[in-house]
Amino acid sequence: MPQYKKKHVKKHIISNKKPKTVKKVERKSDDIEMGAKKPKKIKPQKRENMNVVKGNKLQRIRKTRITLAALVAVVLAITLLSLLLPVGIMENVNNLFAMAGKGGYPIELYGSQTLNAVSSGNYYYVLTDTNVNIRSNNGKEIFNVSHGYTKPVLKTTSTRALVFDQGGKGLFIANLREKVIEREFENTILNAAISRCGTYAVAYNADNYASVVSVYNKKDKLLYEWYSADETVNNIAVSPNGKKIAVSTVTASGGKLVSKLYVFGYDSANPLYTLDLGENLVYNVEGGIHSGFSVVTASGFKYITWSKYKISEYSTDLQLTTFKASSKGMVAVSTLAGNKSDNKIAVFNARGKKLSEFSFNGIISDIQISRNHIYCMSDSRVSIYSKDGELLRDAECDFSAVRLSVLSAYSVAVIKNDEISRLEIKK
């Protein structure tokens, strides 16, 4: 039989001893107790030559604004110069250089007869039967050219001058240095005009038509043509901006001569404005007057605006014999029929409003409105009047004088057929 032995099993005796205590680790609080010492502040170290670097955004914005302002200023300057100097900046600069220099009086004239003289600020034109002479107010010869025309006519603006052969075929335009345009037409020229921007218009005869009007820009490029089948063009004017023309015509109707006035744009043969003048034949259409033009007849004139065609009218019981216009205004001389010494002088502002009217005794050979004064040449005297008709000064001049040009407030160029002299008009 198997033997069974008793196994020895270790018995664990549970004692009543207390377990060993585990020492607790005290955690220090991060909070600073009141009354405790404050931690020492760490002083920042000083850095020598420390630069603060800012972003480039503000600088870029500032540069952009300056650039834009400069561009705007350039655009405004170009716009202003294009208005003040419509034929071109370089041409006007050349004109200024051409006027530089000294001159003197008296001056010998080319030709045998003085036909016209026109003041233009710091210089003036003298048209003779052979030449066009441009002189500065101090007497210097700026430009002199022979025209060779049988019946020369001078038209001027503040920028250029146009000379044409009325009844002939030749025409040229000049600045203060040279001829800039020269043309020879196939048919005879009736009349011509030029604006301050250089645009010019020519009326001439044509086959199968009573007359034709051609308009050219300052570079001599054709802009517009108008053909008149029955009416003959006798006067023409161009608006200061060169965008319109005013044309007067004459035709026979019922055994009488009648006149009409037309204003044309360049996009149609139909007129923008028409005025029937009846038997009042138009002697002249003056276009370089402020914002309008004047239509001159024997009985007076009408000042008509280029835009809305508003009319200011002046009429006289005498015969209107002389009409002069400038940027300062207009002056009209009316004479009693049969007595050229009995005159009335009417003064108007640049918009056609009458300022004064006064009598003048003597045969008037020339009259100009300039520097807010009226300069009148009669026989052997030059008289200066205010716009109100008050005699300010007068002085004797050569009996053979035929024209005058204003040099300063109280001095004029006295122009004869062969010579120009300077006259100081003392009080």
C-alpha atoms as one frame of an Amber mdcrd trajectory, in Angstrom:
protein
   0.000   0.000   0.000   1.238   3.325  -0.704   2.593   5.347   2.003   1.174
   8.657   2.663   3.400  11.278   4.309   2.178  14.469   5.738   3.327  17.569
   3.988   4.845  20.401   5.983   3.115  23.699   5.164   4.600  26.998   6.332
   2.114  28.960   8.181   2.216  32.740   8.037   1.613  34.178  11.346  -0.225
  37.531  11.200   1.354  39.709  13.708  -0.295  42.668  15.383   2.640  44.979
  14.665   1.776  48.370  13.250   2.875  48.936   9.675   5.770  51.221   9.092
   4.697  54.776   8.283   5.777  56.244   4.962   7.348  59.647   5.241   5.350
  62.238   3.318   7.248  64.569   0.950   6.130  68.086   1.493   5.489  70.017
  -1.696   6.434  73.604  -1.730   3.740  75.953  -2.966   4.443  78.273  -5.920
   2.410  80.976  -4.270   4.322  83.720  -2.594   3.231  84.049   0.909   2.339
  87.456   2.204   5.202  89.034   3.929   7.652  86.818   2.170  10.650  88.274
   0.497  10.099  89.272  -3.111  12.273  87.634  -5.713  15.013  89.783  -7.072
  14.306  91.473 -10.401  16.675  90.688 -13.168  17.876  93.915 -14.679  18.010
  93.887 -18.485  21.429  94.272 -19.872  22.135  97.483 -21.744  22.862  97.076
 -25.407  24.903  99.661 -27.130  23.916 100.997 -30.614  20.603  99.208 -30.590
  18.519 100.099 -33.747  14.775  99.712 -33.959  13.859  98.262 -37.317  10.400
  99.295 -38.540   8.505  97.697 -41.354   8.640  99.171 -44.914   4.888  99.375
 -45.304   4.545 103.013 -44.183   7.477 104.005 -46.319   5.967 102.303 -49.374
   2.613 104.045 -48.779   4.352 107.386 -48.442   6.293 106.862 -51.685   3.111
 105.815 -53.515   1.281 108.935 -52.381   4.171 111.168 -53.450   4.281 109.461
 -56.861   0.526 109.826 -57.368   0.642 113.483 -56.319   3.486 114.113 -58.756
   1.552 112.418 -61.587  -1.557 114.488 -60.840   0.559 117.663 -60.803   2.110
 116.745 -64.177  -1.308 116.020 -65.716  -2.698 119.316 -64.401   0.356 121.201
 -65.652   0.067 119.646 -69.120  -3.672 120.396 -69.222  -3.088 123.994 -68.156
  -0.270 124.462 -70.672  -2.378 122.935 -73.448  -5.054 125.539 -72.693  -2.620
 128.425 -72.413  -0.308 127.247 -75.201  -2.601 125.408 -77.640  -0.164 125.272
 -80.578   2.479 123.427 -78.537   4.882 124.059 -75.691   8.027 123.996 -77.832
   6.631 126.469 -80.349   5.770 128.897 -77.578   9.202 128.465 -76.002  10.766
 129.254 -79.382   8.548 132.321 -79.653   9.780 133.528 -76.267  13.406 133.103
 -77.313  12.677 134.900 -80.572  11.507 137.995 -78.664  14.648 138.140 -76.515
  17.112 140.876 -77.343  17.283 144.635 -77.704  16.153 146.919 -80.472  15.602
 150.596 -81.074  13.713 153.314 -82.935  13.305 154.674 -85.581  12.867 151.616
 -87.834  12.974 151.536 -91.614  10.099 149.628 -93.221  10.178 147.422 -96.313
   7.622 148.323 -98.964   5.934 151.485-100.167   2.589 151.331 -98.344   1.561
 150.273 -94.848  -1.711 148.353 -94.984  -2.280 147.194 -91.421  -0.755 146.988
 -87.941  -1.849 144.723 -85.087  -0.676 144.832 -81.455  -0.117 141.497 -79.729
   1.105 142.053 -76.182   4.895 142.333 -76.198   5.192 142.535 -79.993   3.282
 143.755 -83.039   2.772 143.028 -86.744   3.148 145.485 -89.602   1.764 144.482
 -92.997   3.039 146.385 -96.012   2.409 145.862 -99.707   5.526 143.651 -99.887
   6.340 142.271 -96.405   5.101 141.112 -93.036   7.319 142.531 -90.309   7.103
 141.387 -86.670   8.733 143.676 -84.091   9.111 143.494 -80.326   7.903 146.534
 -78.415  11.512 147.618 -77.870  12.012 147.726 -81.637  13.849 144.458 -82.253
  13.060 142.746 -85.548  11.689 139.303 -84.644  10.706 138.022 -88.072  10.420
 139.538 -91.518   9.107 137.783 -94.613   8.183 138.824 -98.119   4.692 137.696
 -99.167   4.514 138.612-102.868   0.723 138.994-102.777  -1.276 141.516-104.794
  -3.931 142.113-102.128  -2.525 140.785 -98.828  -4.740 140.412 -95.750  -3.412
 139.793 -92.233  -5.274 137.797 -89.559  -3.607 137.266 -86.168  -4.089 135.369
 -82.921  -2.046 135.174 -79.726  -0.074 132.255 -81.207   0.206 132.567 -84.998
  -0.474 134.895 -87.919  -2.217 134.066 -91.203  -1.566 136.032 -94.394  -3.517
 135.385 -97.606  -3.934 136.921-101.023  -7.574 137.980-101.316  -8.575 137.319
-104.905  -5.371 135.319-105.372  -4.444 131.744-104.508  -1.636 131.962-101.950
  -1.716 131.616 -98.154   0.817 131.074 -95.390   0.846 130.821 -91.576   3.820
 131.893 -89.468   4.898 131.981 -85.845   7.621 134.305 -84.574  10.407 132.275
 -86.156   9.263 130.840 -89.462   6.495 129.871 -91.815   4.855 126.744 -90.458
   2.247 126.230 -93.213   2.153 127.398 -96.824  -0.541 126.596 -99.383  -1.469
 127.375-102.962  -5.146 126.816-103.824  -6.496 125.935-107.253  -9.173 128.631
-107.044  -9.210 132.211-105.775  -9.448 132.848-102.052 -12.466 134.817-100.796
 -11.540 135.040 -97.121  -9.730 133.153 -94.362  -9.448 133.065 -90.563  -7.356
 131.426 -87.853  -8.003 130.545 -84.199  -5.642 130.655 -81.226  -5.318 126.850
 -81.282  -3.934 126.970 -84.836  -7.039 125.688 -86.635  -7.700 127.761 -89.746
 -10.470 128.016 -92.340 -10.388 129.191 -95.959 -13.309 130.177 -98.202 -12.655
 130.043-101.950 -14.390 129.751-105.307 -14.982 126.320-106.806 -16.328 124.778
-109.991 -20.083 124.034-109.852 -20.387 125.801-106.487 -20.690 129.419-105.408
 -18.053 128.810-102.733 -16.386 126.182-100.562 -15.096 126.398 -96.990 -12.238
 124.117 -95.926 -11.080 123.776 -92.315  -7.589 122.554 -91.349  -5.987 121.851
 -87.979  -2.675 123.290 -86.760  -0.794 120.483 -88.530  -2.502 121.328 -91.838
  -4.750 118.260 -91.827  -8.204 118.689 -93.425 -10.971 118.539 -90.800 -14.122
 119.652 -92.598 -15.521 121.032 -95.853 -18.769 122.819 -96.584 -20.052 123.407
-100.107 -22.429 126.274-100.884 -24.326 125.967-104.148 -25.922 129.433-104.336
 -24.515 131.620-101.549 -21.095 133.243-101.709 -19.070 133.232 -98.490 -17.681
 136.693 -97.744 -16.560 136.359 -94.095 -15.470 133.560 -91.806 -14.358 133.067
 -88.191 -13.088 130.097 -86.175 -13.901 129.531 -82.500 -10.949 129.769 -80.057
 -10.970 125.995 -79.473 -11.135 125.340 -83.218 -14.299 123.213 -83.038 -16.747
 125.537 -84.801 -16.808 128.052 -87.627 -19.087 131.032 -88.258 -19.739 131.868
 -91.903 -21.532 134.864 -93.421 -22.905 134.614 -96.953 -24.415 136.944 -99.545
 -26.820 136.104-102.351 -29.254 137.846-104.681 -32.937 137.545-103.865 -35.690
 139.526-105.584 -33.162 141.899-107.078 -31.587 142.613-103.694 -28.507 141.355
-101.892 -29.308 139.523 -98.656 -27.037 138.072 -95.976 -27.174 135.062 -93.707
 -24.994 133.745 -90.918 -24.317 130.076 -90.237 -22.473 128.263 -87.470 -21.171
 124.781 -88.284 -19.687 121.912 -86.321 -17.582 119.376 -88.192 -19.909 116.384
 -88.108 -22.643 117.604 -90.458 -23.336 119.853 -93.438 -26.375 121.200 -91.605
 -25.732 124.356 -89.559 -25.945 124.353 -85.770 -27.282 127.906 -85.865 -28.707
 130.199 -88.556 -29.370 133.956 -88.482 -31.165 135.769 -91.306 -29.732 139.293
 -91.612 -31.798 140.458 -94.570 -30.294 143.411 -96.435 -27.724 144.119 -93.693
 -24.604 143.009 -95.514 -21.901 141.620 -93.233 -18.602 143.503 -93.431 -16.686
 141.370 -90.967 -17.010 138.394 -88.612 -14.541 138.651 -85.730 -14.115 135.373
 -83.886 -11.310 135.721 -81.329 -13.317 137.599 -78.713 -13.679 135.796 -75.373
 -16.485 133.201 -75.663 -18.237 134.644 -78.706 -17.886 136.340 -82.093 -19.044
 139.636 -83.589 -21.008 140.117 -86.798 -20.361 143.624 -88.112 -22.693 145.462
 -90.496 -23.013 149.090 -91.574 -25.643 149.747 -88.921 -23.909 148.117 -85.930
 -22.865 144.685 -84.758 -24.146 141.623 -82.946 -22.069 139.765 -80.374 -23.084
 136.074 -80.382 -21.818 133.424 -77.966 -20.354 130.239 -79.448 -22.256 127.912
 -77.119 -25.882 129.001 -76.607 -25.881 131.707 -79.313 -27.029 134.472 -77.013
 -27.007 137.869 -78.726 -25.888 141.291 -77.474 -26.653 143.966 -80.048 -25.421
 147.477 -80.778 -26.984 149.693 -83.435 -26.185 153.197 -84.633 -27.935 155.814
 -86.765 -24.574 156.696 -88.285 -22.459 154.467 -90.479 -20.193 152.024 -88.642
 -16.824 152.471 -90.344 -14.298 150.874 -87.965 -14.479 147.920 -85.583 -11.525
 146.689 -83.515 -11.465 143.861 -80.975  -8.957 142.472 -78.492  -8.936 140.373
 -75.334  -9.654 143.584 -73.395 -12.831 144.448 -75.276 -14.151 146.052 -78.448
 -14.364 149.538 -79.900 -16.615 150.724 -82.740 -16.392 153.998 -84.667 -19.507
 155.386 -86.359 -19.231 158.314 -88.764 -21.770 160.768 -90.114 -22.266 160.187
 -93.828 -20.486 162.870 -95.799 -18.505 164.141 -92.802 -15.662 161.895 -91.671
 -14.724 164.326 -88.880 -17.991 163.779 -87.001 -17.553 160.493 -85.110 -18.959
 158.533 -82.231 -16.743 156.058 -80.401 -18.483 153.209 -78.532 -16.550 151.027
 -76.075 -17.569 147.493 -75.068 -16.213 144.837 -72.747 -15.116 141.411 -73.999
 -18.692 140.084 -73.747 -20.241 142.798 -75.884 -21.683 144.967 -73.111 -21.483
 148.695 -73.872 -19.387 150.607 -71.351 -19.435 154.115 -72.827 -20.034 156.205
 -75.936 -18.535 159.611 -76.683 -18.036 162.033 -79.577 -14.775 162.607 -81.379
 -13.998 165.389 -83.850 -11.398 164.559 -86.463 -10.641 162.036 -89.185  -9.642
 158.785 -87.458  -6.826 156.937 -89.224  -6.440 154.173 -86.613  -7.842 153.145
 -83.240  -6.872 150.399 -80.785  -8.199 149.092 -77.468  -5.442 147.913 -75.139
  -4.437 148.023 -71.453  -7.936 149.270 -70.524  -7.412 152.384 -72.664  -8.534
 153.581 -76.081  -5.727 154.822 -78.360  -6.944 157.007 -81.198  -4.839 158.425
 -84.055  -6.289 161.378 -85.942  -4.482 163.698 -88.321  -1.276 164.530 -86.425
  -2.308 163.613 -82.883  -2.539 160.489 -80.745  -5.094 160.615 -77.919  -5.576
 158.223 -75.011  -9.050 157.792 -73.519 -10.304 155.762 -70.586 -13.013 153.184
 -71.206 -15.456 155.754 -69.815 -14.546 158.222 -72.552 -12.370 160.532 -70.452
  -9.412 162.089 -72.274  -6.304 161.105 -70.315  -3.410 162.265 -72.499  -2.616
 163.353 -76.031   0.436 164.281 -78.068   1.414 165.378 -81.562   2.793 162.871
 -84.055   4.000 162.969 -87.654   1.348 164.105 -90.077   2.118 161.198 -92.420
   1.359 158.535 -89.759  -1.188 155.943 -90.882  -1.204 153.284 -88.109  -0.284
 152.839 -84.476   0.665 150.019 -82.145   0.511 150.185 -78.348   3.910 149.690
 -76.690   3.082 150.556 -73.073   0.366 152.381 -71.172   1.544 155.790 -72.378
   3.705 155.087 -75.420   2.863 153.970 -78.956   4.651 153.041 -82.160   3.759
 155.578 -84.824   3.803 153.772 -88.170   4.232 155.530 -91.493   4.588 154.052
 -94.953   8.369 153.946 -94.720   9.260 154.235 -91.023   8.261 153.394 -87.441
   9.003 155.768 -84.564   8.243 155.699 -80.845   6.035 158.355 -79.250   5.924
 158.967 -75.496   2.609 160.573 -74.535   3.267 162.737 -71.501   0.603 164.094
 -69.223
